[in-house]
Amino acid sequence: MSDDSPDDFGFSTLATRSGRHPTQEGEQSEPIFLTSSYTFASAAEAAARFSGEQPGNIYSRFTNPTVRAFEERLAKLERGERCVATSSGMSAILSTFMALLKAGDHIVSSRAIFGTTTVLLNQYMAKFGVETTFVPLADEAAWEAAIQSNTRLLFLESPSNPLTELADISRLAEIAHSAGALLVVDNCFCTPALQQPLVLGADVVIHSATKFLDGQGRCIGGAIVGSEELVGKDVYGFLRTAGPTMSPFNAWVFLKGLETLKLRMDAHCANALALAEWLAQHPRVERVHYPGLADHPQHALACRQQSGFGGIVSFEVKGGKDAAWKVVDAVKMISVTANLGDTKTTVTHPATTTHGRLTPEQRASAGIKDSLLRVAVGLEDFADIQADLARGLGG
């Protein structure tokens, strides 16, 4: 099955079969094209390739068969027309901003985003004359009130990092489009296995492929999915010129990750829900943040726009930072790392890691308390995950 596979195939069929273009060798697994450049049959063919008159490979900074296979597969899964793969999740966000914005433009962004993205907007996009207004993720009135005449783009994560807040993507798409702006959604926590923002009205979807798309913590990469015009022309043009390129080897790893994505996400969801329910009853836990719990503020929304609740559980420990650090220091099996989306369960203290570069005021505004821990729930036996966290929680 090549990229012209029917769109009505099921998700897992597309995840294993789309984007395949077997060579004359007849290989079953996609090959890795480890080459920096490509040869041409003639000067005329080279000129036609470089001018865009003839499709084909030119230079692996922006044309590589293995990277293209990953792009085609992820575009199918997200129900988009085009995907551009990048060197990291942050480079995907940067590439989107640089390709679609100019000096004098305005962004409305959720406050509930990855700390490094906040730094990118405040310290670096601002240097190029792009202003950002931050609003509460779930407050639709605040999104509407923040729109200006020069607003070009609305940006959000849903679910958010690390509090798993949700936004009504369809409603924010309406708000954006009525203002002549674009809606860009970071779909890292759900992946297309659980949520497809383009189907809900978003214009662009961003991924850190490093996380659940890989699924085993092996490689760094990112991706942008959307229309042929926005992504295939504008974002691709930036990547071709600026070069935040995904390596062929990493693309091949991500291709393999996509093949098991649905199975893994279902397993992550099952373990995460069990953990959230246990933590919600624990006497040393102040509050649990997980969309699968009935008392989550957007539980009904999660049921409506997602097919699963995800693998991220955050919780507040009674006793503040010292108590939270005690839990982290007590684990013996769980990995203490800020990465997520791995088969191995990980735990981190957001206030001093992923959101540590924010000011105390910014953290408070985003709801990042010193007592907060984020667990990316892996695929181990649930009883072992529970027992490991219980060490620091006192049973």
Steps between C-alpha positions, in 0.01 A plus 500: 500500500646835397396853592204480264336259745126557557419746776223271624746240627500469877747686719726205573506398133612849403753496786665186366449526125481861379807688377664185363679522166692172458811511284598244237647291784151412623569575867224448757633755749555857385864568408717771653646732237819622668617739232556873501447553127365343182630472145326621186491346155581829332549872551146553378359259761699670776367841394143369485528349851643816654240722334214280612389420147575132560436314828778296653785497748749786508675520838416326828456825687153515343449187286568153633295185427504370859397835646233531232358157593459614862341827385253321274400253771447761771302722261268207432452433871424865576270525196714780358620572149865552580755446775844655545739319736750696708796438727306539827162594640623849582634542146153404375347780707770748394464403133124552516535844656777612266318376191156638577574824687675830432605805702193678631288187528330394822457156659241397757643208695383287784688554826497124548782409263844346529733738685753516217224605258418788732865603497507476119202734473610751764874519435549413135186554293465836674845595367362464148199721571243229571293575811327232709202524734458209741155387610353219714462193280138418580369858514340556159398855588864584576606365160242718325590807707871461418446511123649811339484632145849359438436158658627242257515183706350327804727242665424237761569155639203278578540320733747742651839437656498416788148564636310312225258787446295487181367752255197463276693481173193541278394814687849653490514425127183704457647787704823495301338480159248774574799726569687389187756317710636145503459242775816303580470204740782310665366141501798347680313353798222330302658423161265429209417167663285686755426839343506653151490881530481559124171311491380725783581816301864580582722622217836362613600216734842484664676199651805425700568165335746442784210412726221250430556479124838339568377340818829364626709809573749441219508802269431873481264635234196713423228536240251750361180381327244701308397609154711493186497881497594572862731207568597375155587847377563741787646275771686282250652814348637600840642154563664492156669833567576486874562126532354377834502157338405156630770239443416194287588263783268678743223501240538124462473452877184714508353299212540187710348681798188594304434135423424425867361841596136400552589193706738699720266794553218268607735338753630838624139614550405191698795530739457877536133473592577234761776721646279809507222314678744366762663839557160670532431282807844539657507701826836664413375634166334841487370490143528286185497642146380244244221541241379145559379584850137604524591805710744638241359839387499395134417130539191528280701685235769232509234235442371700203818594313742223602473123464716449812622703796875474445801377694585809709393533863596798714434527872564735792659355811406627843804670654626709208833469324672295771226237493500494121877454485471222757277306259746551214801397709326188632424333166716201407345382173346815351745715303566851631508693174310783333435301182161341443330261262737214578407137563672560835312706760667834578452758773607862519449810714382760242568811711874426504539320165270545199369835627805599704599786267171679560476767766312411820222729380477321165490162670227617736300635207531164324402308814840335543528452876808389693299199619426379146643182348448375144500129426519376142350158556678221319423143407630316807262296714276748678560341840872575469439865403265538795740338745789717388311827551364374830855496642517878510132552579515280807304202379 
